[in-house]
Amino acid sequence: MKKDLLYLRIAKNMEHQIQHNVLKVGDQLPSIRTMCREYGVSMSTVLQAYYDLVGKGLIESRPQSGYYVSYSHRKFPTAPETSNPVGTPGVQETTALISRVYANLGSHHDLSFSVGVPSPALLPVAKINKALVNAMRSLPAGGTLYDDIQGSSRLRRQIARTAFSWGGKLEEQDLVTTAGCMNALAYSLMALTVHGDTIVTESPVYLGVLQLAQSLGLRVLELPTNPITGIEIDALKKTLETEKVKLCLLTSNFSNPLGSCMPDEHKREVVLLMEKHGIPLIEDDLYADIYFGHHRPKSCKTYDESGIVLWCGSVSKTLAPGYRVGWVAPGRFRDQVMRTKLYHSVSSATLPQEAIANFLETGRYENHLRKLRSTLYANLLQYLRAISTYFPEGTKVSRPQGGFLLWVELPKQLDAVQLYESALRYNISIAPGRMFTLQHQYHNCLRLSYGILWNDQVEAGLRTLGKLAKRMV
């Protein structure tokens, strides 16, 4: 086994023992020499494994003494319960709050926990920019010509190739490129709905989906959603039987803002439900590549035999947010989506597509993802530890197995908008939970991004948030 994989295996074994209380807080870990003998590895490999655990906040080094367990998964806050949308509209309140928060995003903040993209420090900026320069040199006319309406054939071929890892039976001609995932969702909604139609989604749900639906004059039904397993299947069944639903829009893997991931059997059941009722499913699969397990989770598209799923994705959350490269596999609705794209944009930007295609083709994307997943998982554990230490008693936090977003449920009497206003005075930005619904709910909730480099400043920021929340209690 390669050295880098070996140190990770040792670290995971130790983390498993901490997680299951075999190693308790305060216990001393075996010495470096003992670990070398047990695993038959070098001192540098054992040290790398211990450094990995230190980075996750699970162990600490004590000079002249060794390494000790400093924290345990068992001390993390409990997870929130399944949401229960109240059905009371509060559209204007949501719109006003989103405008307030977005107006402040352009301001300088020492810590921005509210932005839903990873920090540039976690992205291979120099390498992706080099790929862009190479694209200028290799494309006809330096990439200044219009691309095919369907998008770069090279990029579509690479997306189809990577889809086989999760059972996506896609070919180059099945895909249409877009200006990011939001653009893919927009084309799909515009192609399949008219003003006044009803769509179904999770609750809470990404604020961009709510804004898009409002701009198209659509009625949004928010359904109960579990922070671990996603939308409640029974609620979805009942809604499809009792309401005239035009389509469903779901985030199957590591949803924004909850971080939930639908189990495979749920994904299969949802697709069967859609086929039974003849209702399209727009699948927002933006975060699936940022998984913390052993393999990428499957998608609803994996189980789509009839072409009823419109699978949407992009590299905006993993590689280059500003390049605006996304795609949709529209299934049986390809012609409608392509026609909508033609009406609204003619074609996609040529140079960014070519640069991303090159990144995928050479294997650099997967190398980058491995590092990104490791960093974000370590960040997640640090955030959970800090929140359990600094936030008020009774705070609940989601347990994402991928992505980089946390859903925090504060004690009932707390108002997350007031916390937002107080945090701004300390140059800290958060996203109040009320932004992720069109109903009067989630007033005591907030979304935090752990997609930034962990350091003392981040810990201090979470400590400050916890102090402010405690004062409000």
C-alpha positions in Angstrom: 0.0 0.0 0.0 1.2 3.5 -0.8 2.7 5.4 2.1 0.0 8.2 1.9 -2.8 5.6 2.0 -1.1 3.8 4.8 -0.9 6.7 7.2 -4.6 7.5 6.5 -5.5 3.9 7.3 -3.7 4.2 10.6 -5.4 7.5 11.3 -8.9 6.0 10.5 -8.3 3.1 12.8 -7.4 5.4 15.6 -10.4 7.6 14.9 -12.7 4.6 14.9 -11.4 3.6 18.4 -12.1 7.2 19.6 -15.5 7.3 18.0 -16.5 4.0 19.7 -15.0 5.0 23.1 -12.3 2.4 23.0 -9.9 5.3 23.4 -11.5 7.8 25.8 -10.8 11.5 26.4 -7.6 11.8 28.4 -6.2 8.4 27.3 -2.6 8.3 26.1 -2.0 7.0 22.6 0.7 4.4 22.0 4.2 5.9 21.5 5.6 6.5 18.0 8.0 3.6 18.4 5.3 1.2 19.5 3.1 2.1 16.5 6.0 1.6 14.2 6.5 -1.9 15.5 2.8 -2.7 15.4 2.2 -1.5 11.9 5.7 -2.2 10.5 6.0 1.4 9.2 8.4 4.3 9.5 8.2 7.0 12.2 7.3 9.6 9.6 4.2 7.5 8.6 3.0 7.3 12.2 3.6 11.0 12.7 1.6 11.8 9.6 -1.3 9.7 11.0 -1.1 11.5 14.4 -0.9 14.9 12.6 -4.0 14.0 10.8 -5.8 13.3 14.1 -4.4 16.6 15.6 -5.8 18.5 12.6 -9.3 17.0 13.3 -9.1 18.2 16.9 -9.3 14.6 18.3 -5.9 14.3 19.9 -3.2 16.7 21.2 0.5 16.6 21.7 1.9 17.2 25.2 5.6 18.0 25.2 7.8 15.4 26.7 4.8 13.2 27.3 3.2 12.0 24.0 -0.2 12.2 22.3 -3.5 12.1 24.2 -7.2 11.9 23.2 -8.5 15.4 23.6 -12.0 15.1 22.1 -14.5 12.4 21.2 -17.3 12.1 18.7 -19.6 11.3 21.6 -19.3 14.8 22.8 -20.6 16.3 19.6 -24.0 18.1 19.8 -27.1 16.0 18.9 -28.6 16.3 15.4 -31.8 18.3 14.7 -35.0 16.4 14.2 -37.0 16.1 11.0 -38.4 19.4 9.8 -42.1 20.1 10.0 -43.1 22.9 7.6 -45.9 24.9 9.1 -47.6 25.9 5.9 -47.9 29.6 6.8 -46.6 31.8 4.0 -43.9 34.4 4.8 -42.6 35.2 1.3 -41.9 38.9 1.8 -40.0 38.2 5.1 -37.8 35.7 3.3 -37.1 38.1 0.4 -36.3 41.0 2.6 -33.9 38.9 4.7 -32.1 37.5 1.7 -31.6 41.1 0.4 -30.2 42.2 3.7 -27.7 39.4 3.9 -26.6 39.6 0.3 -26.1 43.3 0.6 -23.5 42.7 3.3 -21.7 40.0 1.4 -19.7 42.6 -0.5 -18.5 44.1 2.7 -15.3 43.2 4.4 -15.7 40.4 7.0 -12.9 38.9 9.0 -14.9 35.7 8.9 -17.6 34.8 6.4 -19.4 31.7 7.5 -22.3 32.6 5.3 -20.8 32.1 1.8 -21.7 28.8 0.1 -18.5 28.3 -1.8 -15.1 26.9 -0.6 -12.3 29.3 0.2 -9.9 30.0 -2.7 -7.2 28.7 -0.4 -8.7 25.3 -0.8 -8.8 25.4 -4.6 -6.0 24.8 -7.2 -6.2 28.3 -8.5 -2.8 28.4 -10.3 -3.4 25.0 -12.0 -6.9 25.8 -13.2 -5.8 29.2 -14.5 -2.9 27.5 -16.4 -5.5 25.2 -18.0 -7.4 28.3 -19.1 -4.3 29.7 -20.8 -3.7 26.4 -22.5 -7.3 26.5 -23.7 -6.7 29.9 -25.3 -3.7 28.5 -27.2 -5.4 25.2 -28.3 -8.9 26.3 -29.4 -9.6 27.7 -32.9 -9.5 31.5 -32.9 -8.3 31.4 -29.3 -11.7 30.3 -28.0 -13.5 33.4 -29.3 -16.0 31.5 -31.4 -19.5 30.4 -30.4 -19.6 26.8 -29.1 -22.2 24.2 -30.1 -25.6 24.9 -28.5 -25.3 21.6 -26.5 -21.9 22.6 -25.2 -18.3 21.5 -25.4 -18.2 17.9 -26.7 -14.9 17.3 -24.8 -16.4 18.4 -21.5 -19.6 16.4 -22.0 -17.5 13.4 -22.8 -15.6 13.7 -19.5 -18.7 14.2 -17.5 -20.3 11.1 -19.0 -17.1 9.2 -18.3 -17.0 10.1 -14.6 -20.7 9.3 -14.2 -20.0 5.6 -14.5 -18.5 5.7 -11.0 -22.0 6.1 -9.6 -23.9 4.1 -12.1 -24.9 7.0 -14.4 -25.4 5.5 -17.8 -24.7 8.7 -19.7 -23.2 9.4 -23.1 -21.9 12.6 -24.5 -25.1 13.4 -26.4 -27.2 13.1 -23.2 -25.7 16.3 -21.6 -26.2 20.0 -22.1 -23.7 22.4 -20.6 -24.8 25.5 -18.6 -23.5 28.5 -16.8 -23.2 26.7 -13.4 -25.7 24.5 -11.6 -28.1 27.3 -10.9 -28.4 27.9 -14.6 -29.1 24.2 -15.2 -31.9 24.3 -12.6 -33.3 27.5 -14.2 -33.3 26.0 -17.8 -35.0 22.9 -16.4 -37.7 24.8 -14.6 -38.4 27.2 -17.4 -38.6 24.3 -19.9 -41.1 22.3 -17.8 -43.3 24.8 -15.9 -45.6 27.8 -16.5 -46.7 30.5 -14.1 -48.9 29.1 -11.4 -47.6 25.5 -11.4 -46.8 23.7 -8.2 -43.4 22.2 -7.4 -42.3 20.1 -4.5 -39.0 20.5 -2.6 -37.3 19.8 0.7 -37.5 22.1 3.8 -35.2 23.9 4.5 -34.0 24.3 0.9 -31.4 26.4 -0.8 -32.5 30.0 -1.0 -31.6 30.3 -4.7 -34.2 27.7 -5.5 -36.8 29.7 -3.7 -35.9 32.9 -5.5 -35.9 31.2 -8.9 -39.3 29.6 -8.2 -40.7 33.0 -7.2 -39.3 34.7 -10.3 -41.1 32.1 -12.4 -44.4 32.5 -10.5 -44.3 29.0 -9.2 -46.0 27.7 -6.0 -43.5 25.9 -3.7 -44.6 23.1 -1.5 -41.9 22.5 1.2 -42.1 18.9 2.7 -40.7 17.5 5.9 -37.0 16.7 5.6 -34.7 14.6 7.8 -31.2 16.1 8.3 -29.7 12.7 7.8 -31.8 11.0 5.1 -33.4 13.9 3.3 -37.0 14.3 2.2 -39.6 12.2 4.0 -40.8 9.6 1.5 -44.3 9.2 3.1 -44.9 12.9 3.0 -43.9 12.9 -0.7 -46.2 10.0 -1.5 -49.1 11.8 0.2 -48.5 15.1 -1.6 -48.3 13.5 -5.0 -51.6 11.7 -4.4 -53.4 14.8 -3.1 -51.9 17.8 -4.9 -51.5 18.7 -8.6 -47.7 18.7 -8.7 -45.9 19.7 -11.9 -42.4 18.5 -10.8 -40.1 17.8 -7.9 -36.8 19.5 -7.2 -34.6 17.6 -4.8 -30.9 17.7 -3.7 -30.1 14.0 -3.3 -26.6 14.2 -1.9 -25.4 16.6 0.9 -28.1 19.1 0.5 -27.8 22.8 1.1 -28.4 23.8 3.9 -29.1 20.6 5.9 -26.3 18.4 4.5 -28.6 15.4 4.3 -27.9 12.5 1.9 -30.8 10.3 0.7 -30.1 6.5 1.1 -29.9 4.5 -2.1 -33.3 2.9 -1.4 -34.9 6.3 -1.0 -33.5 7.5 -4.3 -34.8 4.4 -6.0 -38.2 4.8 -4.4 -38.4 8.5 -5.3 -37.6 7.7 -9.0 -40.3 5.0 -9.0 -42.8 7.5 -7.5 -42.0 10.0 -10.2 -42.5 7.4 -12.9 -45.7 6.2 -11.4 -47.2 9.7 -11.4 -45.5 10.9 -14.6 -43.8 13.8 -12.8 -40.3 15.0 -13.7 -37.6 15.1 -11.0 -35.0 17.8 -11.2 -32.0 16.5 -9.2 -29.6 19.1 -7.9 -26.4 16.9 -7.4 -24.0 19.7 -6.9 -22.1 18.4 -3.8 -21.9 14.7 -4.5 -18.1 14.7 -5.3 -17.3 16.1 -1.8 -18.0 12.9 0.1 -16.3 11.7 3.3 -17.0 8.0 2.9 -15.2 5.4 0.8 -17.0 6.2 -2.5 -19.2 8.8 -4.1 -22.9 8.1 -3.3 -25.3 7.2 -6.1 -27.7 9.7 -7.5 -31.4 9.5 -8.4 -30.3 9.4 -12.0 -28.6 6.1 -11.3 -32.1 4.5 -11.1 -33.7 6.4 -14.0 -34.7 4.0 -16.7 -37.4 6.2 -18.3 -35.6 9.5 -18.6 -37.8 11.3 -16.1 -34.8 12.7 -14.0 -33.0 15.9 -15.0 -29.6 15.5 -13.4 -27.9 18.9 -12.7 -24.3 19.5 -11.6 -21.3 21.8 -11.8 -17.7 22.4 -10.5 -18.8 25.6 -8.8 -18.5 24.0 -5.3 -15.4 22.0 -5.9 -13.1 23.7 -8.4 -13.9 27.1 -9.9 -17.0 29.0 -8.8 -16.3 31.9 -11.0 -15.9 29.9 -14.2 -19.6 29.1 -14.1 -19.3 25.7 -15.7 -22.3 23.4 -15.1 -24.4 20.8 -16.9 -27.7 19.0 -17.0 -28.6 15.5 -18.3 -32.3 16.2 -19.1 -33.3 12.7 -20.1 -36.5 12.7 -22.2 -36.7 16.5 -21.9 -33.4 17.3 -23.7 -35.0 19.0 -26.7 -37.1 21.4 -24.4 -34.0 22.2 -22.3 -31.8 22.8 -25.4 -34.5 25.1 -26.9 -34.7 27.1 -23.6 -30.9 27.4 -23.6 -30.9 28.6 -27.2 -33.5 31.3 -26.4 -31.7 32.6 -23.3 -28.0 32.3 -24.1 -27.4 30.7 -27.5 -24.3 28.9 -26.2 -22.0 28.4 -23.2 -18.7 30.2 -22.6 -16.0 28.4 -24.6 -12.8 28.9 -22.7 -13.9 27.8 -19.2 -15.5 24.7 -20.5 -12.3 23.7 -22.3 -10.2 24.4 -19.2 -12.4 22.2 -17.0 -12.5 19.5 -19.6 -8.7 19.4 -19.6 -8.7 19.3 -15.8 -11.1 16.3 -15.8 -9.2 14.5 -18.6 -5.8 14.6 -17.0 -6.9 13.2 -13.6 -5.9 16.5 -11.8 -9.5 17.0 -10.7 -9.7 13.7 -8.8 -6.3 14.4 -7.1 -7.6 17.8 -6.1 -10.8 16.3 -4.7 -9.0 13.8 -2.5 -7.2 16.7 -0.8 -10.3 18.8 -0.6 -12.4 16.0 1.0 -9.7 15.3 3.6 -9.4 19.0 4.5 -13.2 19.6 4.7 -13.7 16.5 6.9 -11.1 17.7 9.3 -12.8 21.1 9.3 -16.2 19.5 10.0 -14.9 17.7 13.1 -13.3 21.0 14.4 -16.5 22.9 13.9 -18.5 20.2 15.7 -16.0 20.3 18.6 -16.1 24.1 18.8 -19.9 24.4 18.6 -20.3 21.8 21.4 -17.8 23.7 23.5 -18.8 27.3 22.9 -22.5 27.4 21.9 -25.5 27.4 24.4 -26.6 24.1 25.9 -29.3 22.5 23.8 -27.8 23.5 20.5 -28.3 20.9 17.8 -26.1 20.4 14.7 -26.5 18.4 11.5 -24.2 15.5 10.7 -23.2 15.8 7.0 -21.2 13.0 5.4 -20.1 15.4 2.7 -20.2 18.9 1.4 -19.2 21.8 3.6 -22.3 23.2 5.1 -23.7 22.8 8.7 -27.3 23.4 9.9 -27.3 24.7 13.4 -30.5 24.7 15.5 -30.2 27.0 18.5 -32.5 26.9 21.6 -36.0 27.9 20.7 -35.9 31.4 22.4 -33.0 32.5 20.2 -33.5 34.6 17.1 -30.8 33.9 14.4 -31.5 37.2 12.7 -30.6 39.1 15.9 -27.5 36.9 16.2 -26.6 37.8 12.6 -26.9 41.5 13.4 -24.7 41.1 16.5 -22.1 39.1 14.7 -21.7 41.7 12.0 -20.4 44.1 14.6 -17.5 41.6 15.1 -17.0 41.3 11.3 -18.5 37.8 11.3 -21.1 36.8 8.8 -23.6 34.0 9.1 -26.7 32.9 7.2 -29.9 32.9 9.3 -32.1 29.9 8.8 -35.1 31.9 7.9 -33.5 32.5 4.5 -34.1 28.9 3.5 -37.9 28.8 3.6 -40.9 30.7 2.4 -42.7 30.0 5.6 -42.6 31.3 9.2 -40.1 28.8 10.6 -36.4 28.2 11.4 -36.1 31.5 13.3 -33.7 29.9 15.7 -31.6 28.2 13.0 -28.5 29.2 11.0 -26.3 27.8 8.3 -22.5 27.8 8.7 -19.9 27.0 6.0 -16.8 25.1 7.0 -15.3 25.5 3.6 -12.5 27.8 4.9 -9.1 26.9 6.2 -9.2 26.0 9.9 -7.0 28.2 12.1 -7.1 30.1 15.4 -9.1 32.9 13.8 -11.9 30.6 12.8 -12.0 29.0 16.3 -12.1 32.5 17.8 -14.9 33.4 15.5 -17.0 30.4 16.6 -16.2 31.2 20.2 -17.5 34.7 19.7 -20.7 33.4 18.0 -21.2 31.1 21.0 -20.8 33.9 23.5 -23.2 36.1 21.6 -25.8 33.3 21.5 -25.4 32.6 25.2 -26.0 36.3 26.0 -29.2 36.1 24.0 -30.3 33.1 26.1 
